[in-house]
Amino acid sequence: MPQHKSAKKRMRTNARKRAYNRMNKSRMKTAIKDLRDTQDKTVAEEKYKDVTTILDRLATKGIIHKNTAANRKSKLAKFVQTLG
């Protein structure tokens, strides 16, 4: 357990950030799974827009790396294009 006042504050801050990051990563994963389960191309294109927005926002805030976001967007775009 922390002994100093600053260490206690750091623990509180880390707990808040960890909860925020977990919430956002979970939201991202759920949106990606929802997109992958879609069979209709028009619905998938709408969901793809939402997923790319989420990925870009997380990359901007540093929750995921920008290249990770780019790779996921690329793979999902390829998936949407294969739908018929």
PDB file of N, CA, C and O in Angstrom, chain B, residues numbered from 101:
ATOM      1  N   MET B 101       0.839  -1.185   0.000  1.00  0.00           N
ATOM      2  CA  MET B 101       0.000   0.000   0.000  1.00  0.00           C
ATOM      3  C   MET B 101       0.885   1.249   0.000  1.00  0.00           C
ATOM      4  O   MET B 101       1.962   1.260   0.595  1.00  0.00           O
ATOM      5  N   PRO B 102       0.424   2.271  -0.658  1.00  0.00           N
ATOM      6  CA  PRO B 102       1.232   3.500  -0.727  1.00  0.00           C
ATOM      7  C   PRO B 102       1.283   4.206   0.617  1.00  0.00           C
ATOM      8  O   PRO B 102       0.323   4.191   1.387  1.00  0.00           O
ATOM      9  N   GLN B 103       2.420   4.820   0.877  1.00  0.00           N
ATOM     10  CA  GLN B 103       2.622   5.532   2.136  1.00  0.00           C
ATOM     11  C   GLN B 103       2.489   7.041   1.961  1.00  0.00           C
ATOM     12  O   GLN B 103       2.054   7.746   2.872  1.00  0.00           O
ATOM     13  N   HIS B 104       2.864   7.522   0.796  1.00  0.00           N
ATOM     14  CA  HIS B 104       2.867   8.970   0.563  1.00  0.00           C
ATOM     15  C   HIS B 104       1.568   9.426  -0.068  1.00  0.00           C
ATOM     16  O   HIS B 104       0.872   8.664  -0.738  1.00  0.00           O
ATOM     17  N   LYS B 105       1.266  10.682   0.165  1.00  0.00           N
ATOM     18  CA  LYS B 105       0.040  11.273  -0.359  1.00  0.00           C
ATOM     19  C   LYS B 105       0.008  11.220  -1.889  1.00  0.00           C
ATOM     20  O   LYS B 105      -1.031  10.920  -2.478  1.00  0.00           O
ATOM     21  N   SER B 106       1.136  11.510  -2.527  1.00  0.00           N
ATOM     22  CA  SER B 106       1.183  11.513  -3.992  1.00  0.00           C
ATOM     23  C   SER B 106       0.993  10.102  -4.558  1.00  0.00           C
ATOM     24  O   SER B 106       0.401   9.937  -5.625  1.00  0.00           O
ATOM     25  N   ALA B 107       1.488   9.095  -3.852  1.00  0.00           N
ATOM     26  CA  ALA B 107       1.338   7.710  -4.301  1.00  0.00           C
ATOM     27  C   ALA B 107      -0.118   7.266  -4.199  1.00  0.00           C
ATOM     28  O   ALA B 107      -0.610   6.526  -5.051  1.00  0.00           O
ATOM     29  N   LYS B 108      -0.803   7.723  -3.154  1.00  0.00           N
ATOM     30  CA  LYS B 108      -2.231   7.411  -3.017  1.00  0.00           C
ATOM     31  C   LYS B 108      -3.025   8.050  -4.145  1.00  0.00           C
ATOM     32  O   LYS B 108      -3.931   7.436  -4.709  1.00  0.00           O
ATOM     33  N   LYS B 109      -2.676   9.289  -4.466  1.00  0.00           N
ATOM     34  CA  LYS B 109      -3.352   9.980  -5.560  1.00  0.00           C
ATOM     35  C   LYS B 109      -3.075   9.269  -6.878  1.00  0.00           C
ATOM     36  O   LYS B 109      -3.974   9.127  -7.707  1.00  0.00           O
ATOM     37  N   ARG B 110      -1.839   8.824  -7.079  1.00  0.00           N
ATOM     38  CA  ARG B 110      -1.476   8.120  -8.300  1.00  0.00           C
ATOM     39  C   ARG B 110      -2.288   6.837  -8.435  1.00  0.00           C
ATOM     40  O   ARG B 110      -2.697   6.489  -9.543  1.00  0.00           O
ATOM     41  N   MET B 111      -2.527   6.135  -7.351  1.00  0.00           N
ATOM     42  CA  MET B 111      -3.342   4.919  -7.395  1.00  0.00           C
ATOM     43  C   MET B 111      -4.776   5.238  -7.828  1.00  0.00           C
ATOM     44  O   MET B 111      -5.365   4.520  -8.636  1.00  0.00           O
ATOM     45  N   ARG B 112      -5.327   6.322  -7.280  1.00  0.00           N
ATOM     46  CA  ARG B 112      -6.691   6.708  -7.654  1.00  0.00           C
ATOM     47  C   ARG B 112      -6.756   7.083  -9.145  1.00  0.00           C
ATOM     48  O   ARG B 112      -7.681   6.689  -9.857  1.00  0.00           O
ATOM     49  N   THR B 113      -5.767   7.842  -9.595  1.00  0.00           N
ATOM     50  CA  THR B 113      -5.725   8.268 -10.994  1.00  0.00           C
ATOM     51  C   THR B 113      -5.598   7.063 -11.921  1.00  0.00           C
ATOM     52  O   THR B 113      -6.290   6.972 -12.935  1.00  0.00           O
ATOM     53  N   ASN B 114      -4.705   6.137 -11.562  1.00  0.00           N
ATOM     54  CA  ASN B 114      -4.507   4.947 -12.388  1.00  0.00           C
ATOM     55  C   ASN B 114      -5.773   4.104 -12.464  1.00  0.00           C
ATOM     56  O   ASN B 114      -6.091   3.553 -13.518  1.00  0.00           O
ATOM     57  N   ALA B 115      -6.494   4.001 -11.354  1.00  0.00           N
ATOM     58  CA  ALA B 115      -7.733   3.223 -11.346  1.00  0.00           C
ATOM     59  C   ALA B 115      -8.765   3.846 -12.272  1.00  0.00           C
ATOM     60  O   ALA B 115      -9.461   3.135 -12.998  1.00  0.00           O
ATOM     61  N   ARG B 116      -8.870   5.186 -12.252  1.00  0.00           N
ATOM     62  CA  ARG B 116      -9.820   5.865 -13.133  1.00  0.00           C
ATOM     63  C   ARG B 116      -9.439   5.666 -14.599  1.00  0.00           C
ATOM     64  O   ARG B 116     -10.294   5.368 -15.434  1.00  0.00           O
ATOM     65  N   LYS B 117      -8.151   5.832 -14.906  1.00  0.00           N
ATOM     66  CA  LYS B 117      -7.695   5.681 -16.284  1.00  0.00           C
ATOM     67  C   LYS B 117      -7.877   4.248 -16.773  1.00  0.00           C
ATOM     68  O   LYS B 117      -8.269   4.027 -17.919  1.00  0.00           O
ATOM     69  N   ARG B 118      -7.592   3.271 -15.905  1.00  0.00           N
ATOM     70  CA  ARG B 118      -7.733   1.870 -16.278  1.00  0.00           C
ATOM     71  C   ARG B 118      -9.196   1.554 -16.605  1.00  0.00           C
ATOM     72  O   ARG B 118      -9.484   0.860 -17.580  1.00  0.00           O
ATOM     73  N   ALA B 119     -10.110   2.064 -15.789  1.00  0.00           N
ATOM     74  CA  ALA B 119     -11.534   1.837 -16.039  1.00  0.00           C
ATOM     75  C   ALA B 119     -11.969   2.488 -17.352  1.00  0.00           C
ATOM     76  O   ALA B 119     -12.728   1.893 -18.118  1.00  0.00           O
ATOM     77  N   TYR B 120     -11.493   3.704 -17.613  1.00  0.00           N
ATOM     78  CA  TYR B 120     -11.825   4.425 -18.841  1.00  0.00           C
ATOM     79  C   TYR B 120     -11.300   3.683 -20.063  1.00  0.00           C
ATOM     80  O   TYR B 120     -12.008   3.539 -21.060  1.00  0.00           O
ATOM     81  N   ASN B 121     -10.045   3.208 -19.985  1.00  0.00           N
ATOM     82  CA  ASN B 121      -9.439   2.495 -21.105  1.00  0.00           C
ATOM     83  C   ASN B 121     -10.136   1.163 -21.362  1.00  0.00           C
ATOM     84  O   ASN B 121     -10.363   0.788 -22.512  1.00  0.00           O
ATOM     85  N   ARG B 122     -10.477   0.445 -20.280  1.00  0.00           N
ATOM     86  CA  ARG B 122     -11.153  -0.841 -20.433  1.00  0.00           C
ATOM     87  C   ARG B 122     -12.521  -0.653 -21.061  1.00  0.00           C
ATOM     88  O   ARG B 122     -12.928  -1.444 -21.911  1.00  0.00           O
ATOM     89  N   MET B 123     -13.238   0.394 -20.647  1.00  0.00           N
ATOM     90  CA  MET B 123     -14.556   0.669 -21.191  1.00  0.00           C
ATOM     91  C   MET B 123     -14.467   0.938 -22.693  1.00  0.00           C
ATOM     92  O   MET B 123     -15.256   0.407 -23.474  1.00  0.00           O
ATOM     93  N   ASN B 124     -13.509   1.758 -23.083  1.00  0.00           N
ATOM     94  CA  ASN B 124     -13.374   2.114 -24.490  1.00  0.00           C
ATOM     95  C   ASN B 124     -12.910   0.935 -25.343  1.00  0.00           C
ATOM     96  O   ASN B 124     -13.401   0.752 -26.457  1.00  0.00           O
ATOM     97  N   LYS B 125     -11.969   0.133 -24.834  1.00  0.00           N
ATOM     98  CA  LYS B 125     -11.513  -1.031 -25.591  1.00  0.00           C
ATOM     99  C   LYS B 125     -12.635  -2.048 -25.743  1.00  0.00           C
ATOM    100  O   LYS B 125     -12.768  -2.680 -26.791  1.00  0.00           O
ATOM    101  N   SER B 126     -13.436  -2.204 -24.707  1.00  0.00           N
ATOM    102  CA  SER B 126     -14.570  -3.117 -24.769  1.00  0.00           C
ATOM    103  C   SER B 126     -15.579  -2.640 -25.807  1.00  0.00           C
ATOM    104  O   SER B 126     -16.121  -3.442 -26.568  1.00  0.00           O
ATOM    105  N   ARG B 127     -15.832  -1.324 -25.836  1.00  0.00           N
ATOM    106  CA  ARG B 127     -16.745  -0.742 -26.812  1.00  0.00           C
ATOM    107  C   ARG B 127     -16.243  -0.987 -28.239  1.00  0.00           C
ATOM    108  O   ARG B 127     -17.022  -1.290 -29.143  1.00  0.00           O
ATOM    109  N   MET B 128     -14.933  -0.848 -28.418  1.00  0.00           N
ATOM    110  CA  MET B 128     -14.321  -1.071 -29.724  1.00  0.00           C
ATOM    111  C   MET B 128     -14.487  -2.533 -30.157  1.00  0.00           C
ATOM    112  O   MET B 128     -14.893  -2.810 -31.286  1.00  0.00           O
ATOM    113  N   LYS B 129     -14.173  -3.454 -29.255  1.00  0.00           N
ATOM    114  CA  LYS B 129     -14.255  -4.876 -29.587  1.00  0.00           C
ATOM    115  C   LYS B 129     -15.690  -5.289 -29.907  1.00  0.00           C
ATOM    116  O   LYS B 129     -15.925  -6.070 -30.829  1.00  0.00           O
ATOM    117  N   THR B 130     -16.645  -4.762 -29.144  1.00  0.00           N
ATOM    118  CA  THR B 130     -18.051  -5.078 -29.385  1.00  0.00           C
ATOM    119  C   THR B 130     -18.491  -4.567 -30.747  1.00  0.00           C
ATOM    120  O   THR B 130     -19.198  -5.267 -31.472  1.00  0.00           O
ATOM    121  N   ALA B 131     -18.081  -3.359 -31.102  1.00  0.00           N
ATOM    122  CA  ALA B 131     -18.454  -2.784 -32.393  1.00  0.00           C
ATOM    123  C   ALA B 131     -17.850  -3.596 -33.538  1.00  0.00           C
ATOM    124  O   ALA B 131     -18.506  -3.811 -34.558  1.00  0.00           O
ATOM    125  N   ILE B 132     -16.607  -4.048 -33.377  1.00  0.00           N
ATOM    126  CA  ILE B 132     -15.952  -4.846 -34.418  1.00  0.00           C
ATOM    127  C   ILE B 132     -16.657  -6.186 -34.578  1.00  0.00           C
ATOM    128  O   ILE B 132     -16.895  -6.633 -35.700  1.00  0.00           O
ATOM    129  N   LYS B 133     -16.997  -6.838 -33.449  1.00  0.00           N
ATOM    130  CA  LYS B 133     -17.701  -8.121 -33.519  1.00  0.00           C
ATOM    131  C   LYS B 133     -19.061  -7.953 -34.180  1.00  0.00           C
ATOM    132  O   LYS B 133     -19.484  -8.794 -34.974  1.00  0.00           O
ATOM    133  N   ASP B 134     -19.737  -6.870 -33.851  1.00  0.00           N
ATOM    134  CA  ASP B 134     -21.049  -6.593 -34.438  1.00  0.00           C
ATOM    135  C   ASP B 134     -20.929  -6.418 -35.952  1.00  0.00           C
ATOM    136  O   ASP B 134     -21.772  -6.901 -36.708  1.00  0.00           O
ATOM    137  N   LEU B 135     -19.886  -5.729 -36.383  1.00  0.00           N
ATOM    138  CA  LEU B 135     -19.655  -5.550 -37.819  1.00  0.00           C
ATOM    139  C   LEU B 135     -19.337  -6.882 -38.492  1.00  0.00           C
ATOM    140  O   LEU B 135     -19.850  -7.167 -39.574  1.00  0.00           O
ATOM    141  N   ARG B 136     -18.509  -7.686 -37.872  1.00  0.00           N
ATOM    142  CA  ARG B 136     -18.118  -8.978 -38.449  1.00  0.00           C
ATOM    143  C   ARG B 136     -19.303  -9.932 -38.581  1.00  0.00           C
ATOM    144  O   ARG B 136     -19.322 -10.778 -39.476  1.00  0.00           O
ATOM    145  N   ASP B 137     -20.299  -9.798 -37.687  1.00  0.00           N
ATOM    146  CA  ASP B 137     -21.465 -10.669 -37.733  1.00  0.00           C
ATOM    147  C   ASP B 137     -22.468 -10.259 -38.799  1.00  0.00           C
ATOM    148  O   ASP B 137     -23.395 -11.014 -39.093  1.00  0.00           O
ATOM    149  N   THR B 138     -22.303  -9.089 -39.377  1.00  0.00           N
ATOM    150  CA  THR B 138     -23.246  -8.573 -40.359  1.00  0.00           C
ATOM    151  C   THR B 138     -23.056  -9.268 -41.700  1.00  0.00           C
ATOM    152  O   THR B 138     -21.931  -9.514 -42.134  1.00  0.00           O
ATOM    153  N   GLN B 139     -24.169  -9.577 -42.345  1.00  0.00           N
ATOM    154  CA  GLN B 139     -24.134 -10.222 -43.659  1.00  0.00           C
ATOM    155  C   GLN B 139     -24.564  -9.282 -44.783  1.00  0.00           C
ATOM    156  O   GLN B 139     -24.196  -9.490 -45.939  1.00  0.00           O
ATOM    157  N   ASP B 140     -25.338  -8.256 -44.454  1.00  0.00           N
ATOM    158  CA  ASP B 140     -25.840  -7.313 -45.449  1.00  0.00           C
ATOM    159  C   ASP B 140     -24.807  -6.212 -45.682  1.00  0.00           C
ATOM    160  O   ASP B 140     -24.307  -5.612 -44.731  1.00  0.00           O
ATOM    161  N   LYS B 141     -24.490  -5.952 -46.951  1.00  0.00           N
ATOM    162  CA  LYS B 141     -23.427  -4.999 -47.272  1.00  0.00           C
ATOM    163  C   LYS B 141     -23.785  -3.567 -46.890  1.00  0.00           C
ATOM    164  O   LYS B 141     -22.933  -2.841 -46.379  1.00  0.00           O
ATOM    165  N   THR B 142     -25.025  -3.146 -47.125  1.00  0.00           N
ATOM    166  CA  THR B 142     -25.398  -1.759 -46.819  1.00  0.00           C
ATOM    167  C   THR B 142     -25.358  -1.496 -45.316  1.00  0.00           C
ATOM    168  O   THR B 142     -24.923  -0.433 -44.874  1.00  0.00           O
ATOM    169  N   VAL B 143     -25.814  -2.473 -44.540  1.00  0.00           N
ATOM    170  CA  VAL B 143     -25.756  -2.343 -43.075  1.00  0.00           C
ATOM    171  C   VAL B 143     -24.302  -2.347 -42.618  1.00  0.00           C
ATOM    172  O   VAL B 143     -23.919  -1.595 -41.722  1.00  0.00           O
ATOM    173  N   ALA B 144     -23.503  -3.198 -43.239  1.00  0.00           N
ATOM    174  CA  ALA B 144     -22.089  -3.296 -42.876  1.00  0.00           C
ATOM    175  C   ALA B 144     -21.355  -1.987 -43.168  1.00  0.00           C
ATOM    176  O   ALA B 144     -20.478  -1.588 -42.402  1.00  0.00           O
ATOM    177  N   GLU B 145     -21.703  -1.320 -44.261  1.00  0.00           N
ATOM    178  CA  GLU B 145     -21.051  -0.044 -44.582  1.00  0.00           C
ATOM    179  C   GLU B 145     -21.383   1.020 -43.539  1.00  0.00           C
ATOM    180  O   GLU B 145     -20.523   1.819 -43.170  1.00  0.00           O
ATOM    181  N   GLU B 146     -22.626   1.031 -43.065  1.00  0.00           N
ATOM    182  CA  GLU B 146     -23.008   1.980 -42.012  1.00  0.00           C
ATOM    183  C   GLU B 146     -22.253   1.680 -40.715  1.00  0.00           C
ATOM    184  O   GLU B 146     -21.746   2.588 -40.056  1.00  0.00           O
ATOM    185  N   LYS B 147     -22.187   0.400 -40.362  1.00  0.00           N
ATOM    186  CA  LYS B 147     -21.474   0.018 -39.142  1.00  0.00           C
ATOM    187  C   LYS B 147     -19.984   0.287 -39.272  1.00  0.00           C
ATOM    188  O   LYS B 147     -19.322   0.622 -38.290  1.00  0.00           O
ATOM    189  N   TYR B 148     -19.454   0.142 -40.485  1.00  0.00           N
ATOM    190  CA  TYR B 148     -18.028   0.393 -40.713  1.00  0.00           C
ATOM    191  C   TYR B 148     -17.690   1.854 -40.415  1.00  0.00           C
ATOM    192  O   TYR B 148     -16.635   2.145 -39.851  1.00  0.00           O
ATOM    193  N   LYS B 149     -18.577   2.766 -40.787  1.00  0.00           N
ATOM    194  CA  LYS B 149     -18.354   4.182 -40.488  1.00  0.00           C
ATOM    195  C   LYS B 149     -18.258   4.411 -38.985  1.00  0.00           C
ATOM    196  O   LYS B 149     -17.394   5.153 -38.518  1.00  0.00           O
ATOM    197  N   ASP B 150     -19.149   3.770 -38.229  1.00  0.00           N
ATOM    198  CA  ASP B 150     -19.128   3.915 -36.771  1.00  0.00           C
ATOM    199  C   ASP B 150     -17.849   3.334 -36.173  1.00  0.00           C
ATOM    200  O   ASP B 150     -17.244   3.928 -35.280  1.00  0.00           O
ATOM    201  N   VAL B 151     -17.445   2.167 -36.674  1.00  0.00           N
ATOM    202  CA  VAL B 151     -16.242   1.505 -36.148  1.00  0.00           C
ATOM    203  C   VAL B 151     -14.999   2.341 -36.442  1.00  0.00           C
ATOM    204  O   VAL B 151     -14.128   2.483 -35.584  1.00  0.00           O
ATOM    205  N   THR B 152     -14.915   2.891 -37.646  1.00  0.00           N
ATOM    206  CA  THR B 152     -13.740   3.705 -37.975  1.00  0.00           C
ATOM    207  C   THR B 152     -13.687   4.952 -37.100  1.00  0.00           C
ATOM    208  O   THR B 152     -12.604   5.387 -36.707  1.00  0.00           O
ATOM    209  N   THR B 153     -14.836   5.526 -36.794  1.00  0.00           N
ATOM    210  CA  THR B 153     -14.867   6.678 -35.897  1.00  0.00           C
ATOM    211  C   THR B 153     -14.332   6.301 -34.519  1.00  0.00           C
ATOM    212  O   THR B 153     -13.533   7.031 -33.932  1.00  0.00           O
ATOM    213  N   ILE B 154     -14.777   5.168 -34.014  1.00  0.00           N
ATOM    214  CA  ILE B 154     -14.316   4.706 -32.696  1.00  0.00           C
ATOM    215  C   ILE B 154     -12.812   4.453 -32.724  1.00  0.00           C
ATOM    216  O   ILE B 154     -12.096   4.875 -31.816  1.00  0.00           O
ATOM    217  N   LEU B 155     -12.327   3.766 -33.760  1.00  0.00           N
ATOM    218  CA  LEU B 155     -10.899   3.444 -33.849  1.00  0.00           C
ATOM    219  C   LEU B 155     -10.057   4.717 -33.940  1.00  0.00           C
ATOM    220  O   LEU B 155      -9.024   4.827 -33.279  1.00  0.00           O
ATOM    221  N   ASP B 156     -10.493   5.670 -34.748  1.00  0.00           N
ATOM    222  CA  ASP B 156      -9.743   6.919 -34.874  1.00  0.00           C
ATOM    223  C   ASP B 156      -9.696   7.678 -33.552  1.00  0.00           C
ATOM    224  O   ASP B 156      -8.661   8.232 -33.179  1.00  0.00           O
ATOM    225  N   ARG B 157     -10.819   7.697 -32.853  1.00  0.00           N
ATOM    226  CA  ARG B 157     -10.860   8.413 -31.578  1.00  0.00           C
ATOM    227  C   ARG B 157      -9.929   7.770 -30.555  1.00  0.00           C
ATOM    228  O   ARG B 157      -9.230   8.467 -29.821  1.00  0.00           O
ATOM    229  N   LEU B 158      -9.922   6.430 -30.509  1.00  0.00           N
ATOM    230  CA  LEU B 158      -9.045   5.741 -29.559  1.00  0.00           C
ATOM    231  C   LEU B 158      -7.577   5.939 -29.917  1.00  0.00           C
ATOM    232  O   LEU B 158      -6.730   6.056 -29.032  1.00  0.00           O
ATOM    233  N   ALA B 159      -7.276   5.976 -31.208  1.00  0.00           N
ATOM    234  CA  ALA B 159      -5.893   6.197 -31.627  1.00  0.00           C
ATOM    235  C   ALA B 159      -5.459   7.617 -31.289  1.00  0.00           C
ATOM    236  O   ALA B 159      -4.320   7.837 -30.877  1.00  0.00           O
ATOM    237  N   THR B 160      -6.353   8.573 -31.460  1.00  0.00           N
ATOM    238  CA  THR B 160      -6.031   9.969 -31.148  1.00  0.00           C
ATOM    239  C   THR B 160      -5.748  10.149 -29.658  1.00  0.00           C
ATOM    240  O   THR B 160      -4.848  10.893 -29.270  1.00  0.00           O
ATOM    241  N   LYS B 161      -6.526   9.461 -28.837  1.00  0.00           N
ATOM    242  CA  LYS B 161      -6.368   9.598 -27.393  1.00  0.00           C
ATOM    243  C   LYS B 161      -5.261   8.724 -26.823  1.00  0.00           C
ATOM    244  O   LYS B 161      -4.949   8.806 -25.635  1.00  0.00           O
ATOM    245  N   GLY B 162      -4.665   7.881 -27.673  1.00  0.00           N
ATOM    246  CA  GLY B 162      -3.535   7.070 -27.233  1.00  0.00           C
ATOM    247  C   GLY B 162      -3.926   5.787 -26.545  1.00  0.00           C
ATOM    248  O   GLY B 162      -3.084   5.145 -25.917  1.00  0.00           O
ATOM    249  N   ILE B 163      -5.186   5.393 -26.647  1.00  0.00           N
ATOM    250  CA  ILE B 163      -5.620   4.159 -26.004  1.00  0.00           C
ATOM    251  C   ILE B 163      -5.141   2.957 -26.820  1.00  0.00           C
ATOM    252  O   ILE B 163      -4.769   1.927 -26.258  1.00  0.00           O
ATOM    253  N   ILE B 164      -5.152   3.094 -28.146  1.00  0.00           N
ATOM    254  CA  ILE B 164      -4.524   2.103 -29.017  1.00  0.00           C
ATOM    255  C   ILE B 164      -3.554   2.851 -29.930  1.00  0.00           C
ATOM    256  O   ILE B 164      -3.676   4.060 -30.126  1.00  0.00           O
ATOM    257  N   HIS B 165      -2.603   2.125 -30.477  1.00  0.00           N
ATOM    258  CA  HIS B 165      -1.615   2.743 -31.352  1.00  0.00           C
ATOM    259  C   HIS B 165      -2.265   3.080 -32.690  1.00  0.00           C
ATOM    260  O   HIS B 165      -3.199   2.405 -33.124  1.00  0.00           O
ATOM    261  N   LYS B 166      -1.768   4.123 -33.337  1.00  0.00           N
ATOM    262  CA  LYS B 166      -2.376   4.557 -34.603  1.00  0.00           C
ATOM    263  C   LYS B 166      -2.228   3.506 -35.688  1.00  0.00           C
ATOM    264  O   LYS B 166      -3.108   3.378 -36.539  1.00  0.00           O
ATOM    265  N   ASN B 167      -1.138   2.751 -35.679  1.00  0.00           N
ATOM    266  CA  ASN B 167      -0.975   1.698 -36.680  1.00  0.00           C
ATOM    267  C   ASN B 167      -1.932   0.532 -36.433  1.00  0.00           C
ATOM    268  O   ASN B 167      -2.393  -0.109 -37.377  1.00  0.00           O
ATOM    269  N   THR B 168      -2.225   0.261 -35.171  1.00  0.00           N
ATOM    270  CA  THR B 168      -3.207  -0.767 -34.835  1.00  0.00           C
ATOM    271  C   THR B 168      -4.567  -0.373 -35.383  1.00  0.00           C
ATOM    272  O   THR B 168      -5.281  -1.198 -35.953  1.00  0.00           O
ATOM    273  N   ALA B 169      -4.919   0.886 -35.207  1.00  0.00           N
ATOM    274  CA  ALA B 169      -6.193   1.375 -35.728  1.00  0.00           C
ATOM    275  C   ALA B 169      -6.221   1.261 -37.251  1.00  0.00           C
ATOM    276  O   ALA B 169      -7.228   0.845 -37.825  1.00  0.00           O
ATOM    277  N   ALA B 170      -5.131   1.624 -37.898  1.00  0.00           N
ATOM    278  CA  ALA B 170      -5.065   1.566 -39.354  1.00  0.00           C
ATOM    279  C   ALA B 170      -5.184   0.126 -39.849  1.00  0.00           C
ATOM    280  O   ALA B 170      -5.886  -0.139 -40.825  1.00  0.00           O
ATOM    281  N   ASN B 171      -4.503  -0.802 -39.181  1.00  0.00           N
ATOM    282  CA  ASN B 171      -4.570  -2.210 -39.578  1.00  0.00           C
ATOM    283  C   ASN B 171      -5.979  -2.761 -39.433  1.00  0.00           C
ATOM    284  O   ASN B 171      -6.470  -3.471 -40.310  1.00  0.00           O
ATOM    285  N   ARG B 172      -6.627  -2.431 -38.323  1.00  0.00           N
ATOM    286  CA  ARG B 172      -7.986  -2.935 -38.100  1.00  0.00           C
ATOM    287  C   ARG B 172      -8.957  -2.344 -39.107  1.00  0.00           C
ATOM    288  O   ARG B 172      -9.834  -3.046 -39.612  1.00  0.00           O
ATOM    289  N   LYS B 173      -8.806  -1.049 -39.405  1.00  0.00           N
ATOM    290  CA  LYS B 173      -9.685  -0.419 -40.390  1.00  0.00           C
ATOM    291  C   LYS B 173      -9.489  -1.060 -41.760  1.00  0.00           C
ATOM    292  O   LYS B 173     -10.456  -1.282 -42.488  1.00  0.00           O
ATOM    293  N   SER B 174      -8.249  -1.354 -42.107  1.00  0.00           N
ATOM    294  CA  SER B 174      -7.951  -1.961 -43.400  1.00  0.00           C
ATOM    295  C   SER B 174      -8.583  -3.342 -43.513  1.00  0.00           C
ATOM    296  O   SER B 174      -9.201  -3.662 -44.528  1.00  0.00           O
ATOM    297  N   LYS B 175      -8.432  -4.157 -42.482  1.00  0.00           N
ATOM    298  CA  LYS B 175      -8.998  -5.503 -42.505  1.00  0.00           C
ATOM    299  C   LYS B 175     -10.525  -5.462 -42.556  1.00  0.00           C
ATOM    300  O   LYS B 175     -11.152  -6.258 -43.254  1.00  0.00           O
ATOM    301  N   LEU B 176     -11.113  -4.530 -41.813  1.00  0.00           N
ATOM    302  CA  LEU B 176     -12.570  -4.419 -41.822  1.00  0.00           C
ATOM    303  C   LEU B 176     -13.080  -3.898 -43.162  1.00  0.00           C
ATOM    304  O   LEU B 176     -14.138  -4.324 -43.626  1.00  0.00           O
ATOM    305  N   ALA B 177     -12.350  -2.994 -43.781  1.00  0.00           N
ATOM    306  CA  ALA B 177     -12.745  -2.492 -45.094  1.00  0.00           C
ATOM    307  C   ALA B 177     -12.718  -3.617 -46.115  1.00  0.00           C
ATOM    308  O   ALA B 177     -13.605  -3.722 -46.963  1.00  0.00           O
ATOM    309  N   LYS B 178     -11.703  -4.450 -46.027  1.00  0.00           N
ATOM    310  CA  LYS B 178     -11.604  -5.599 -46.921  1.00  0.00           C
ATOM    311  C   LYS B 178     -12.774  -6.558 -46.698  1.00  0.00           C
ATOM    312  O   LYS B 178     -13.325  -7.114 -47.648  1.00  0.00           O
ATOM    313  N   PHE B 179     -13.142  -6.741 -45.427  1.00  0.00           N
ATOM    314  CA  PHE B 179     -14.280  -7.603 -45.100  1.00  0.00           C
ATOM    315  C   PHE B 179     -15.572  -7.060 -45.689  1.00  0.00           C
ATOM    316  O   PHE B 179     -16.361  -7.811 -46.261  1.00  0.00           O
ATOM    317  N   VAL B 180     -15.789  -5.757 -45.552  1.00  0.00           N
ATOM    318  CA  VAL B 180     -17.020  -5.135 -46.059  1.00  0.00           C
ATOM    319  C   VAL B 180     -17.083  -5.263 -47.578  1.00  0.00           C
ATOM    320  O   VAL B 180     -18.158  -5.475 -48.138  1.00  0.00           O
ATOM    321  N   GLN B 181     -15.935  -5.137 -48.248  1.00  0.00           N
ATOM    322  CA  GLN B 181     -15.919  -5.231 -49.709  1.00  0.00           C
ATOM    323  C   GLN B 181     -16.233  -6.650 -50.199  1.00  0.00           C
ATOM    324  O   GLN B 181     -16.742  -6.821 -51.306  1.00  0.00           O
ATOM    325  N   THR B 182     -15.934  -7.663 -49.386  1.00  0.00           N
ATOM    326  CA  THR B 182     -16.192  -9.032 -49.817  1.00  0.00           C
ATOM    327  C   THR B 182     -17.667  -9.411 -49.684  1.00  0.00           C
ATOM    328  O   THR B 182     -18.112 -10.392 -50.280  1.00  0.00           O
ATOM    329  N   LEU B 183     -18.420  -8.642 -48.910  1.00  0.00           N
ATOM    330  CA  LEU B 183     -19.847  -8.946 -48.762  1.00  0.00           C
ATOM    331  C   LEU B 183     -20.569  -8.695 -50.087  1.00  0.00           C
ATOM    332  O   LEU B 183     -20.229  -7.775 -50.830  1.00  0.00           O
ATOM    333  N   GLY B 184     -21.554  -9.516 -50.361  1.00  0.00           N
ATOM    334  CA  GLY B 184     -22.253  -9.372 -51.615  1.00  0.00           C
ATOM    335  C   GLY B 184     -23.668  -9.216 -51.448  1.00  0.00           C
ATOM    336  O   GLY B 184     -24.395  -9.083 -52.433  1.00  0.00           O
TER     337      GLY B 184
END
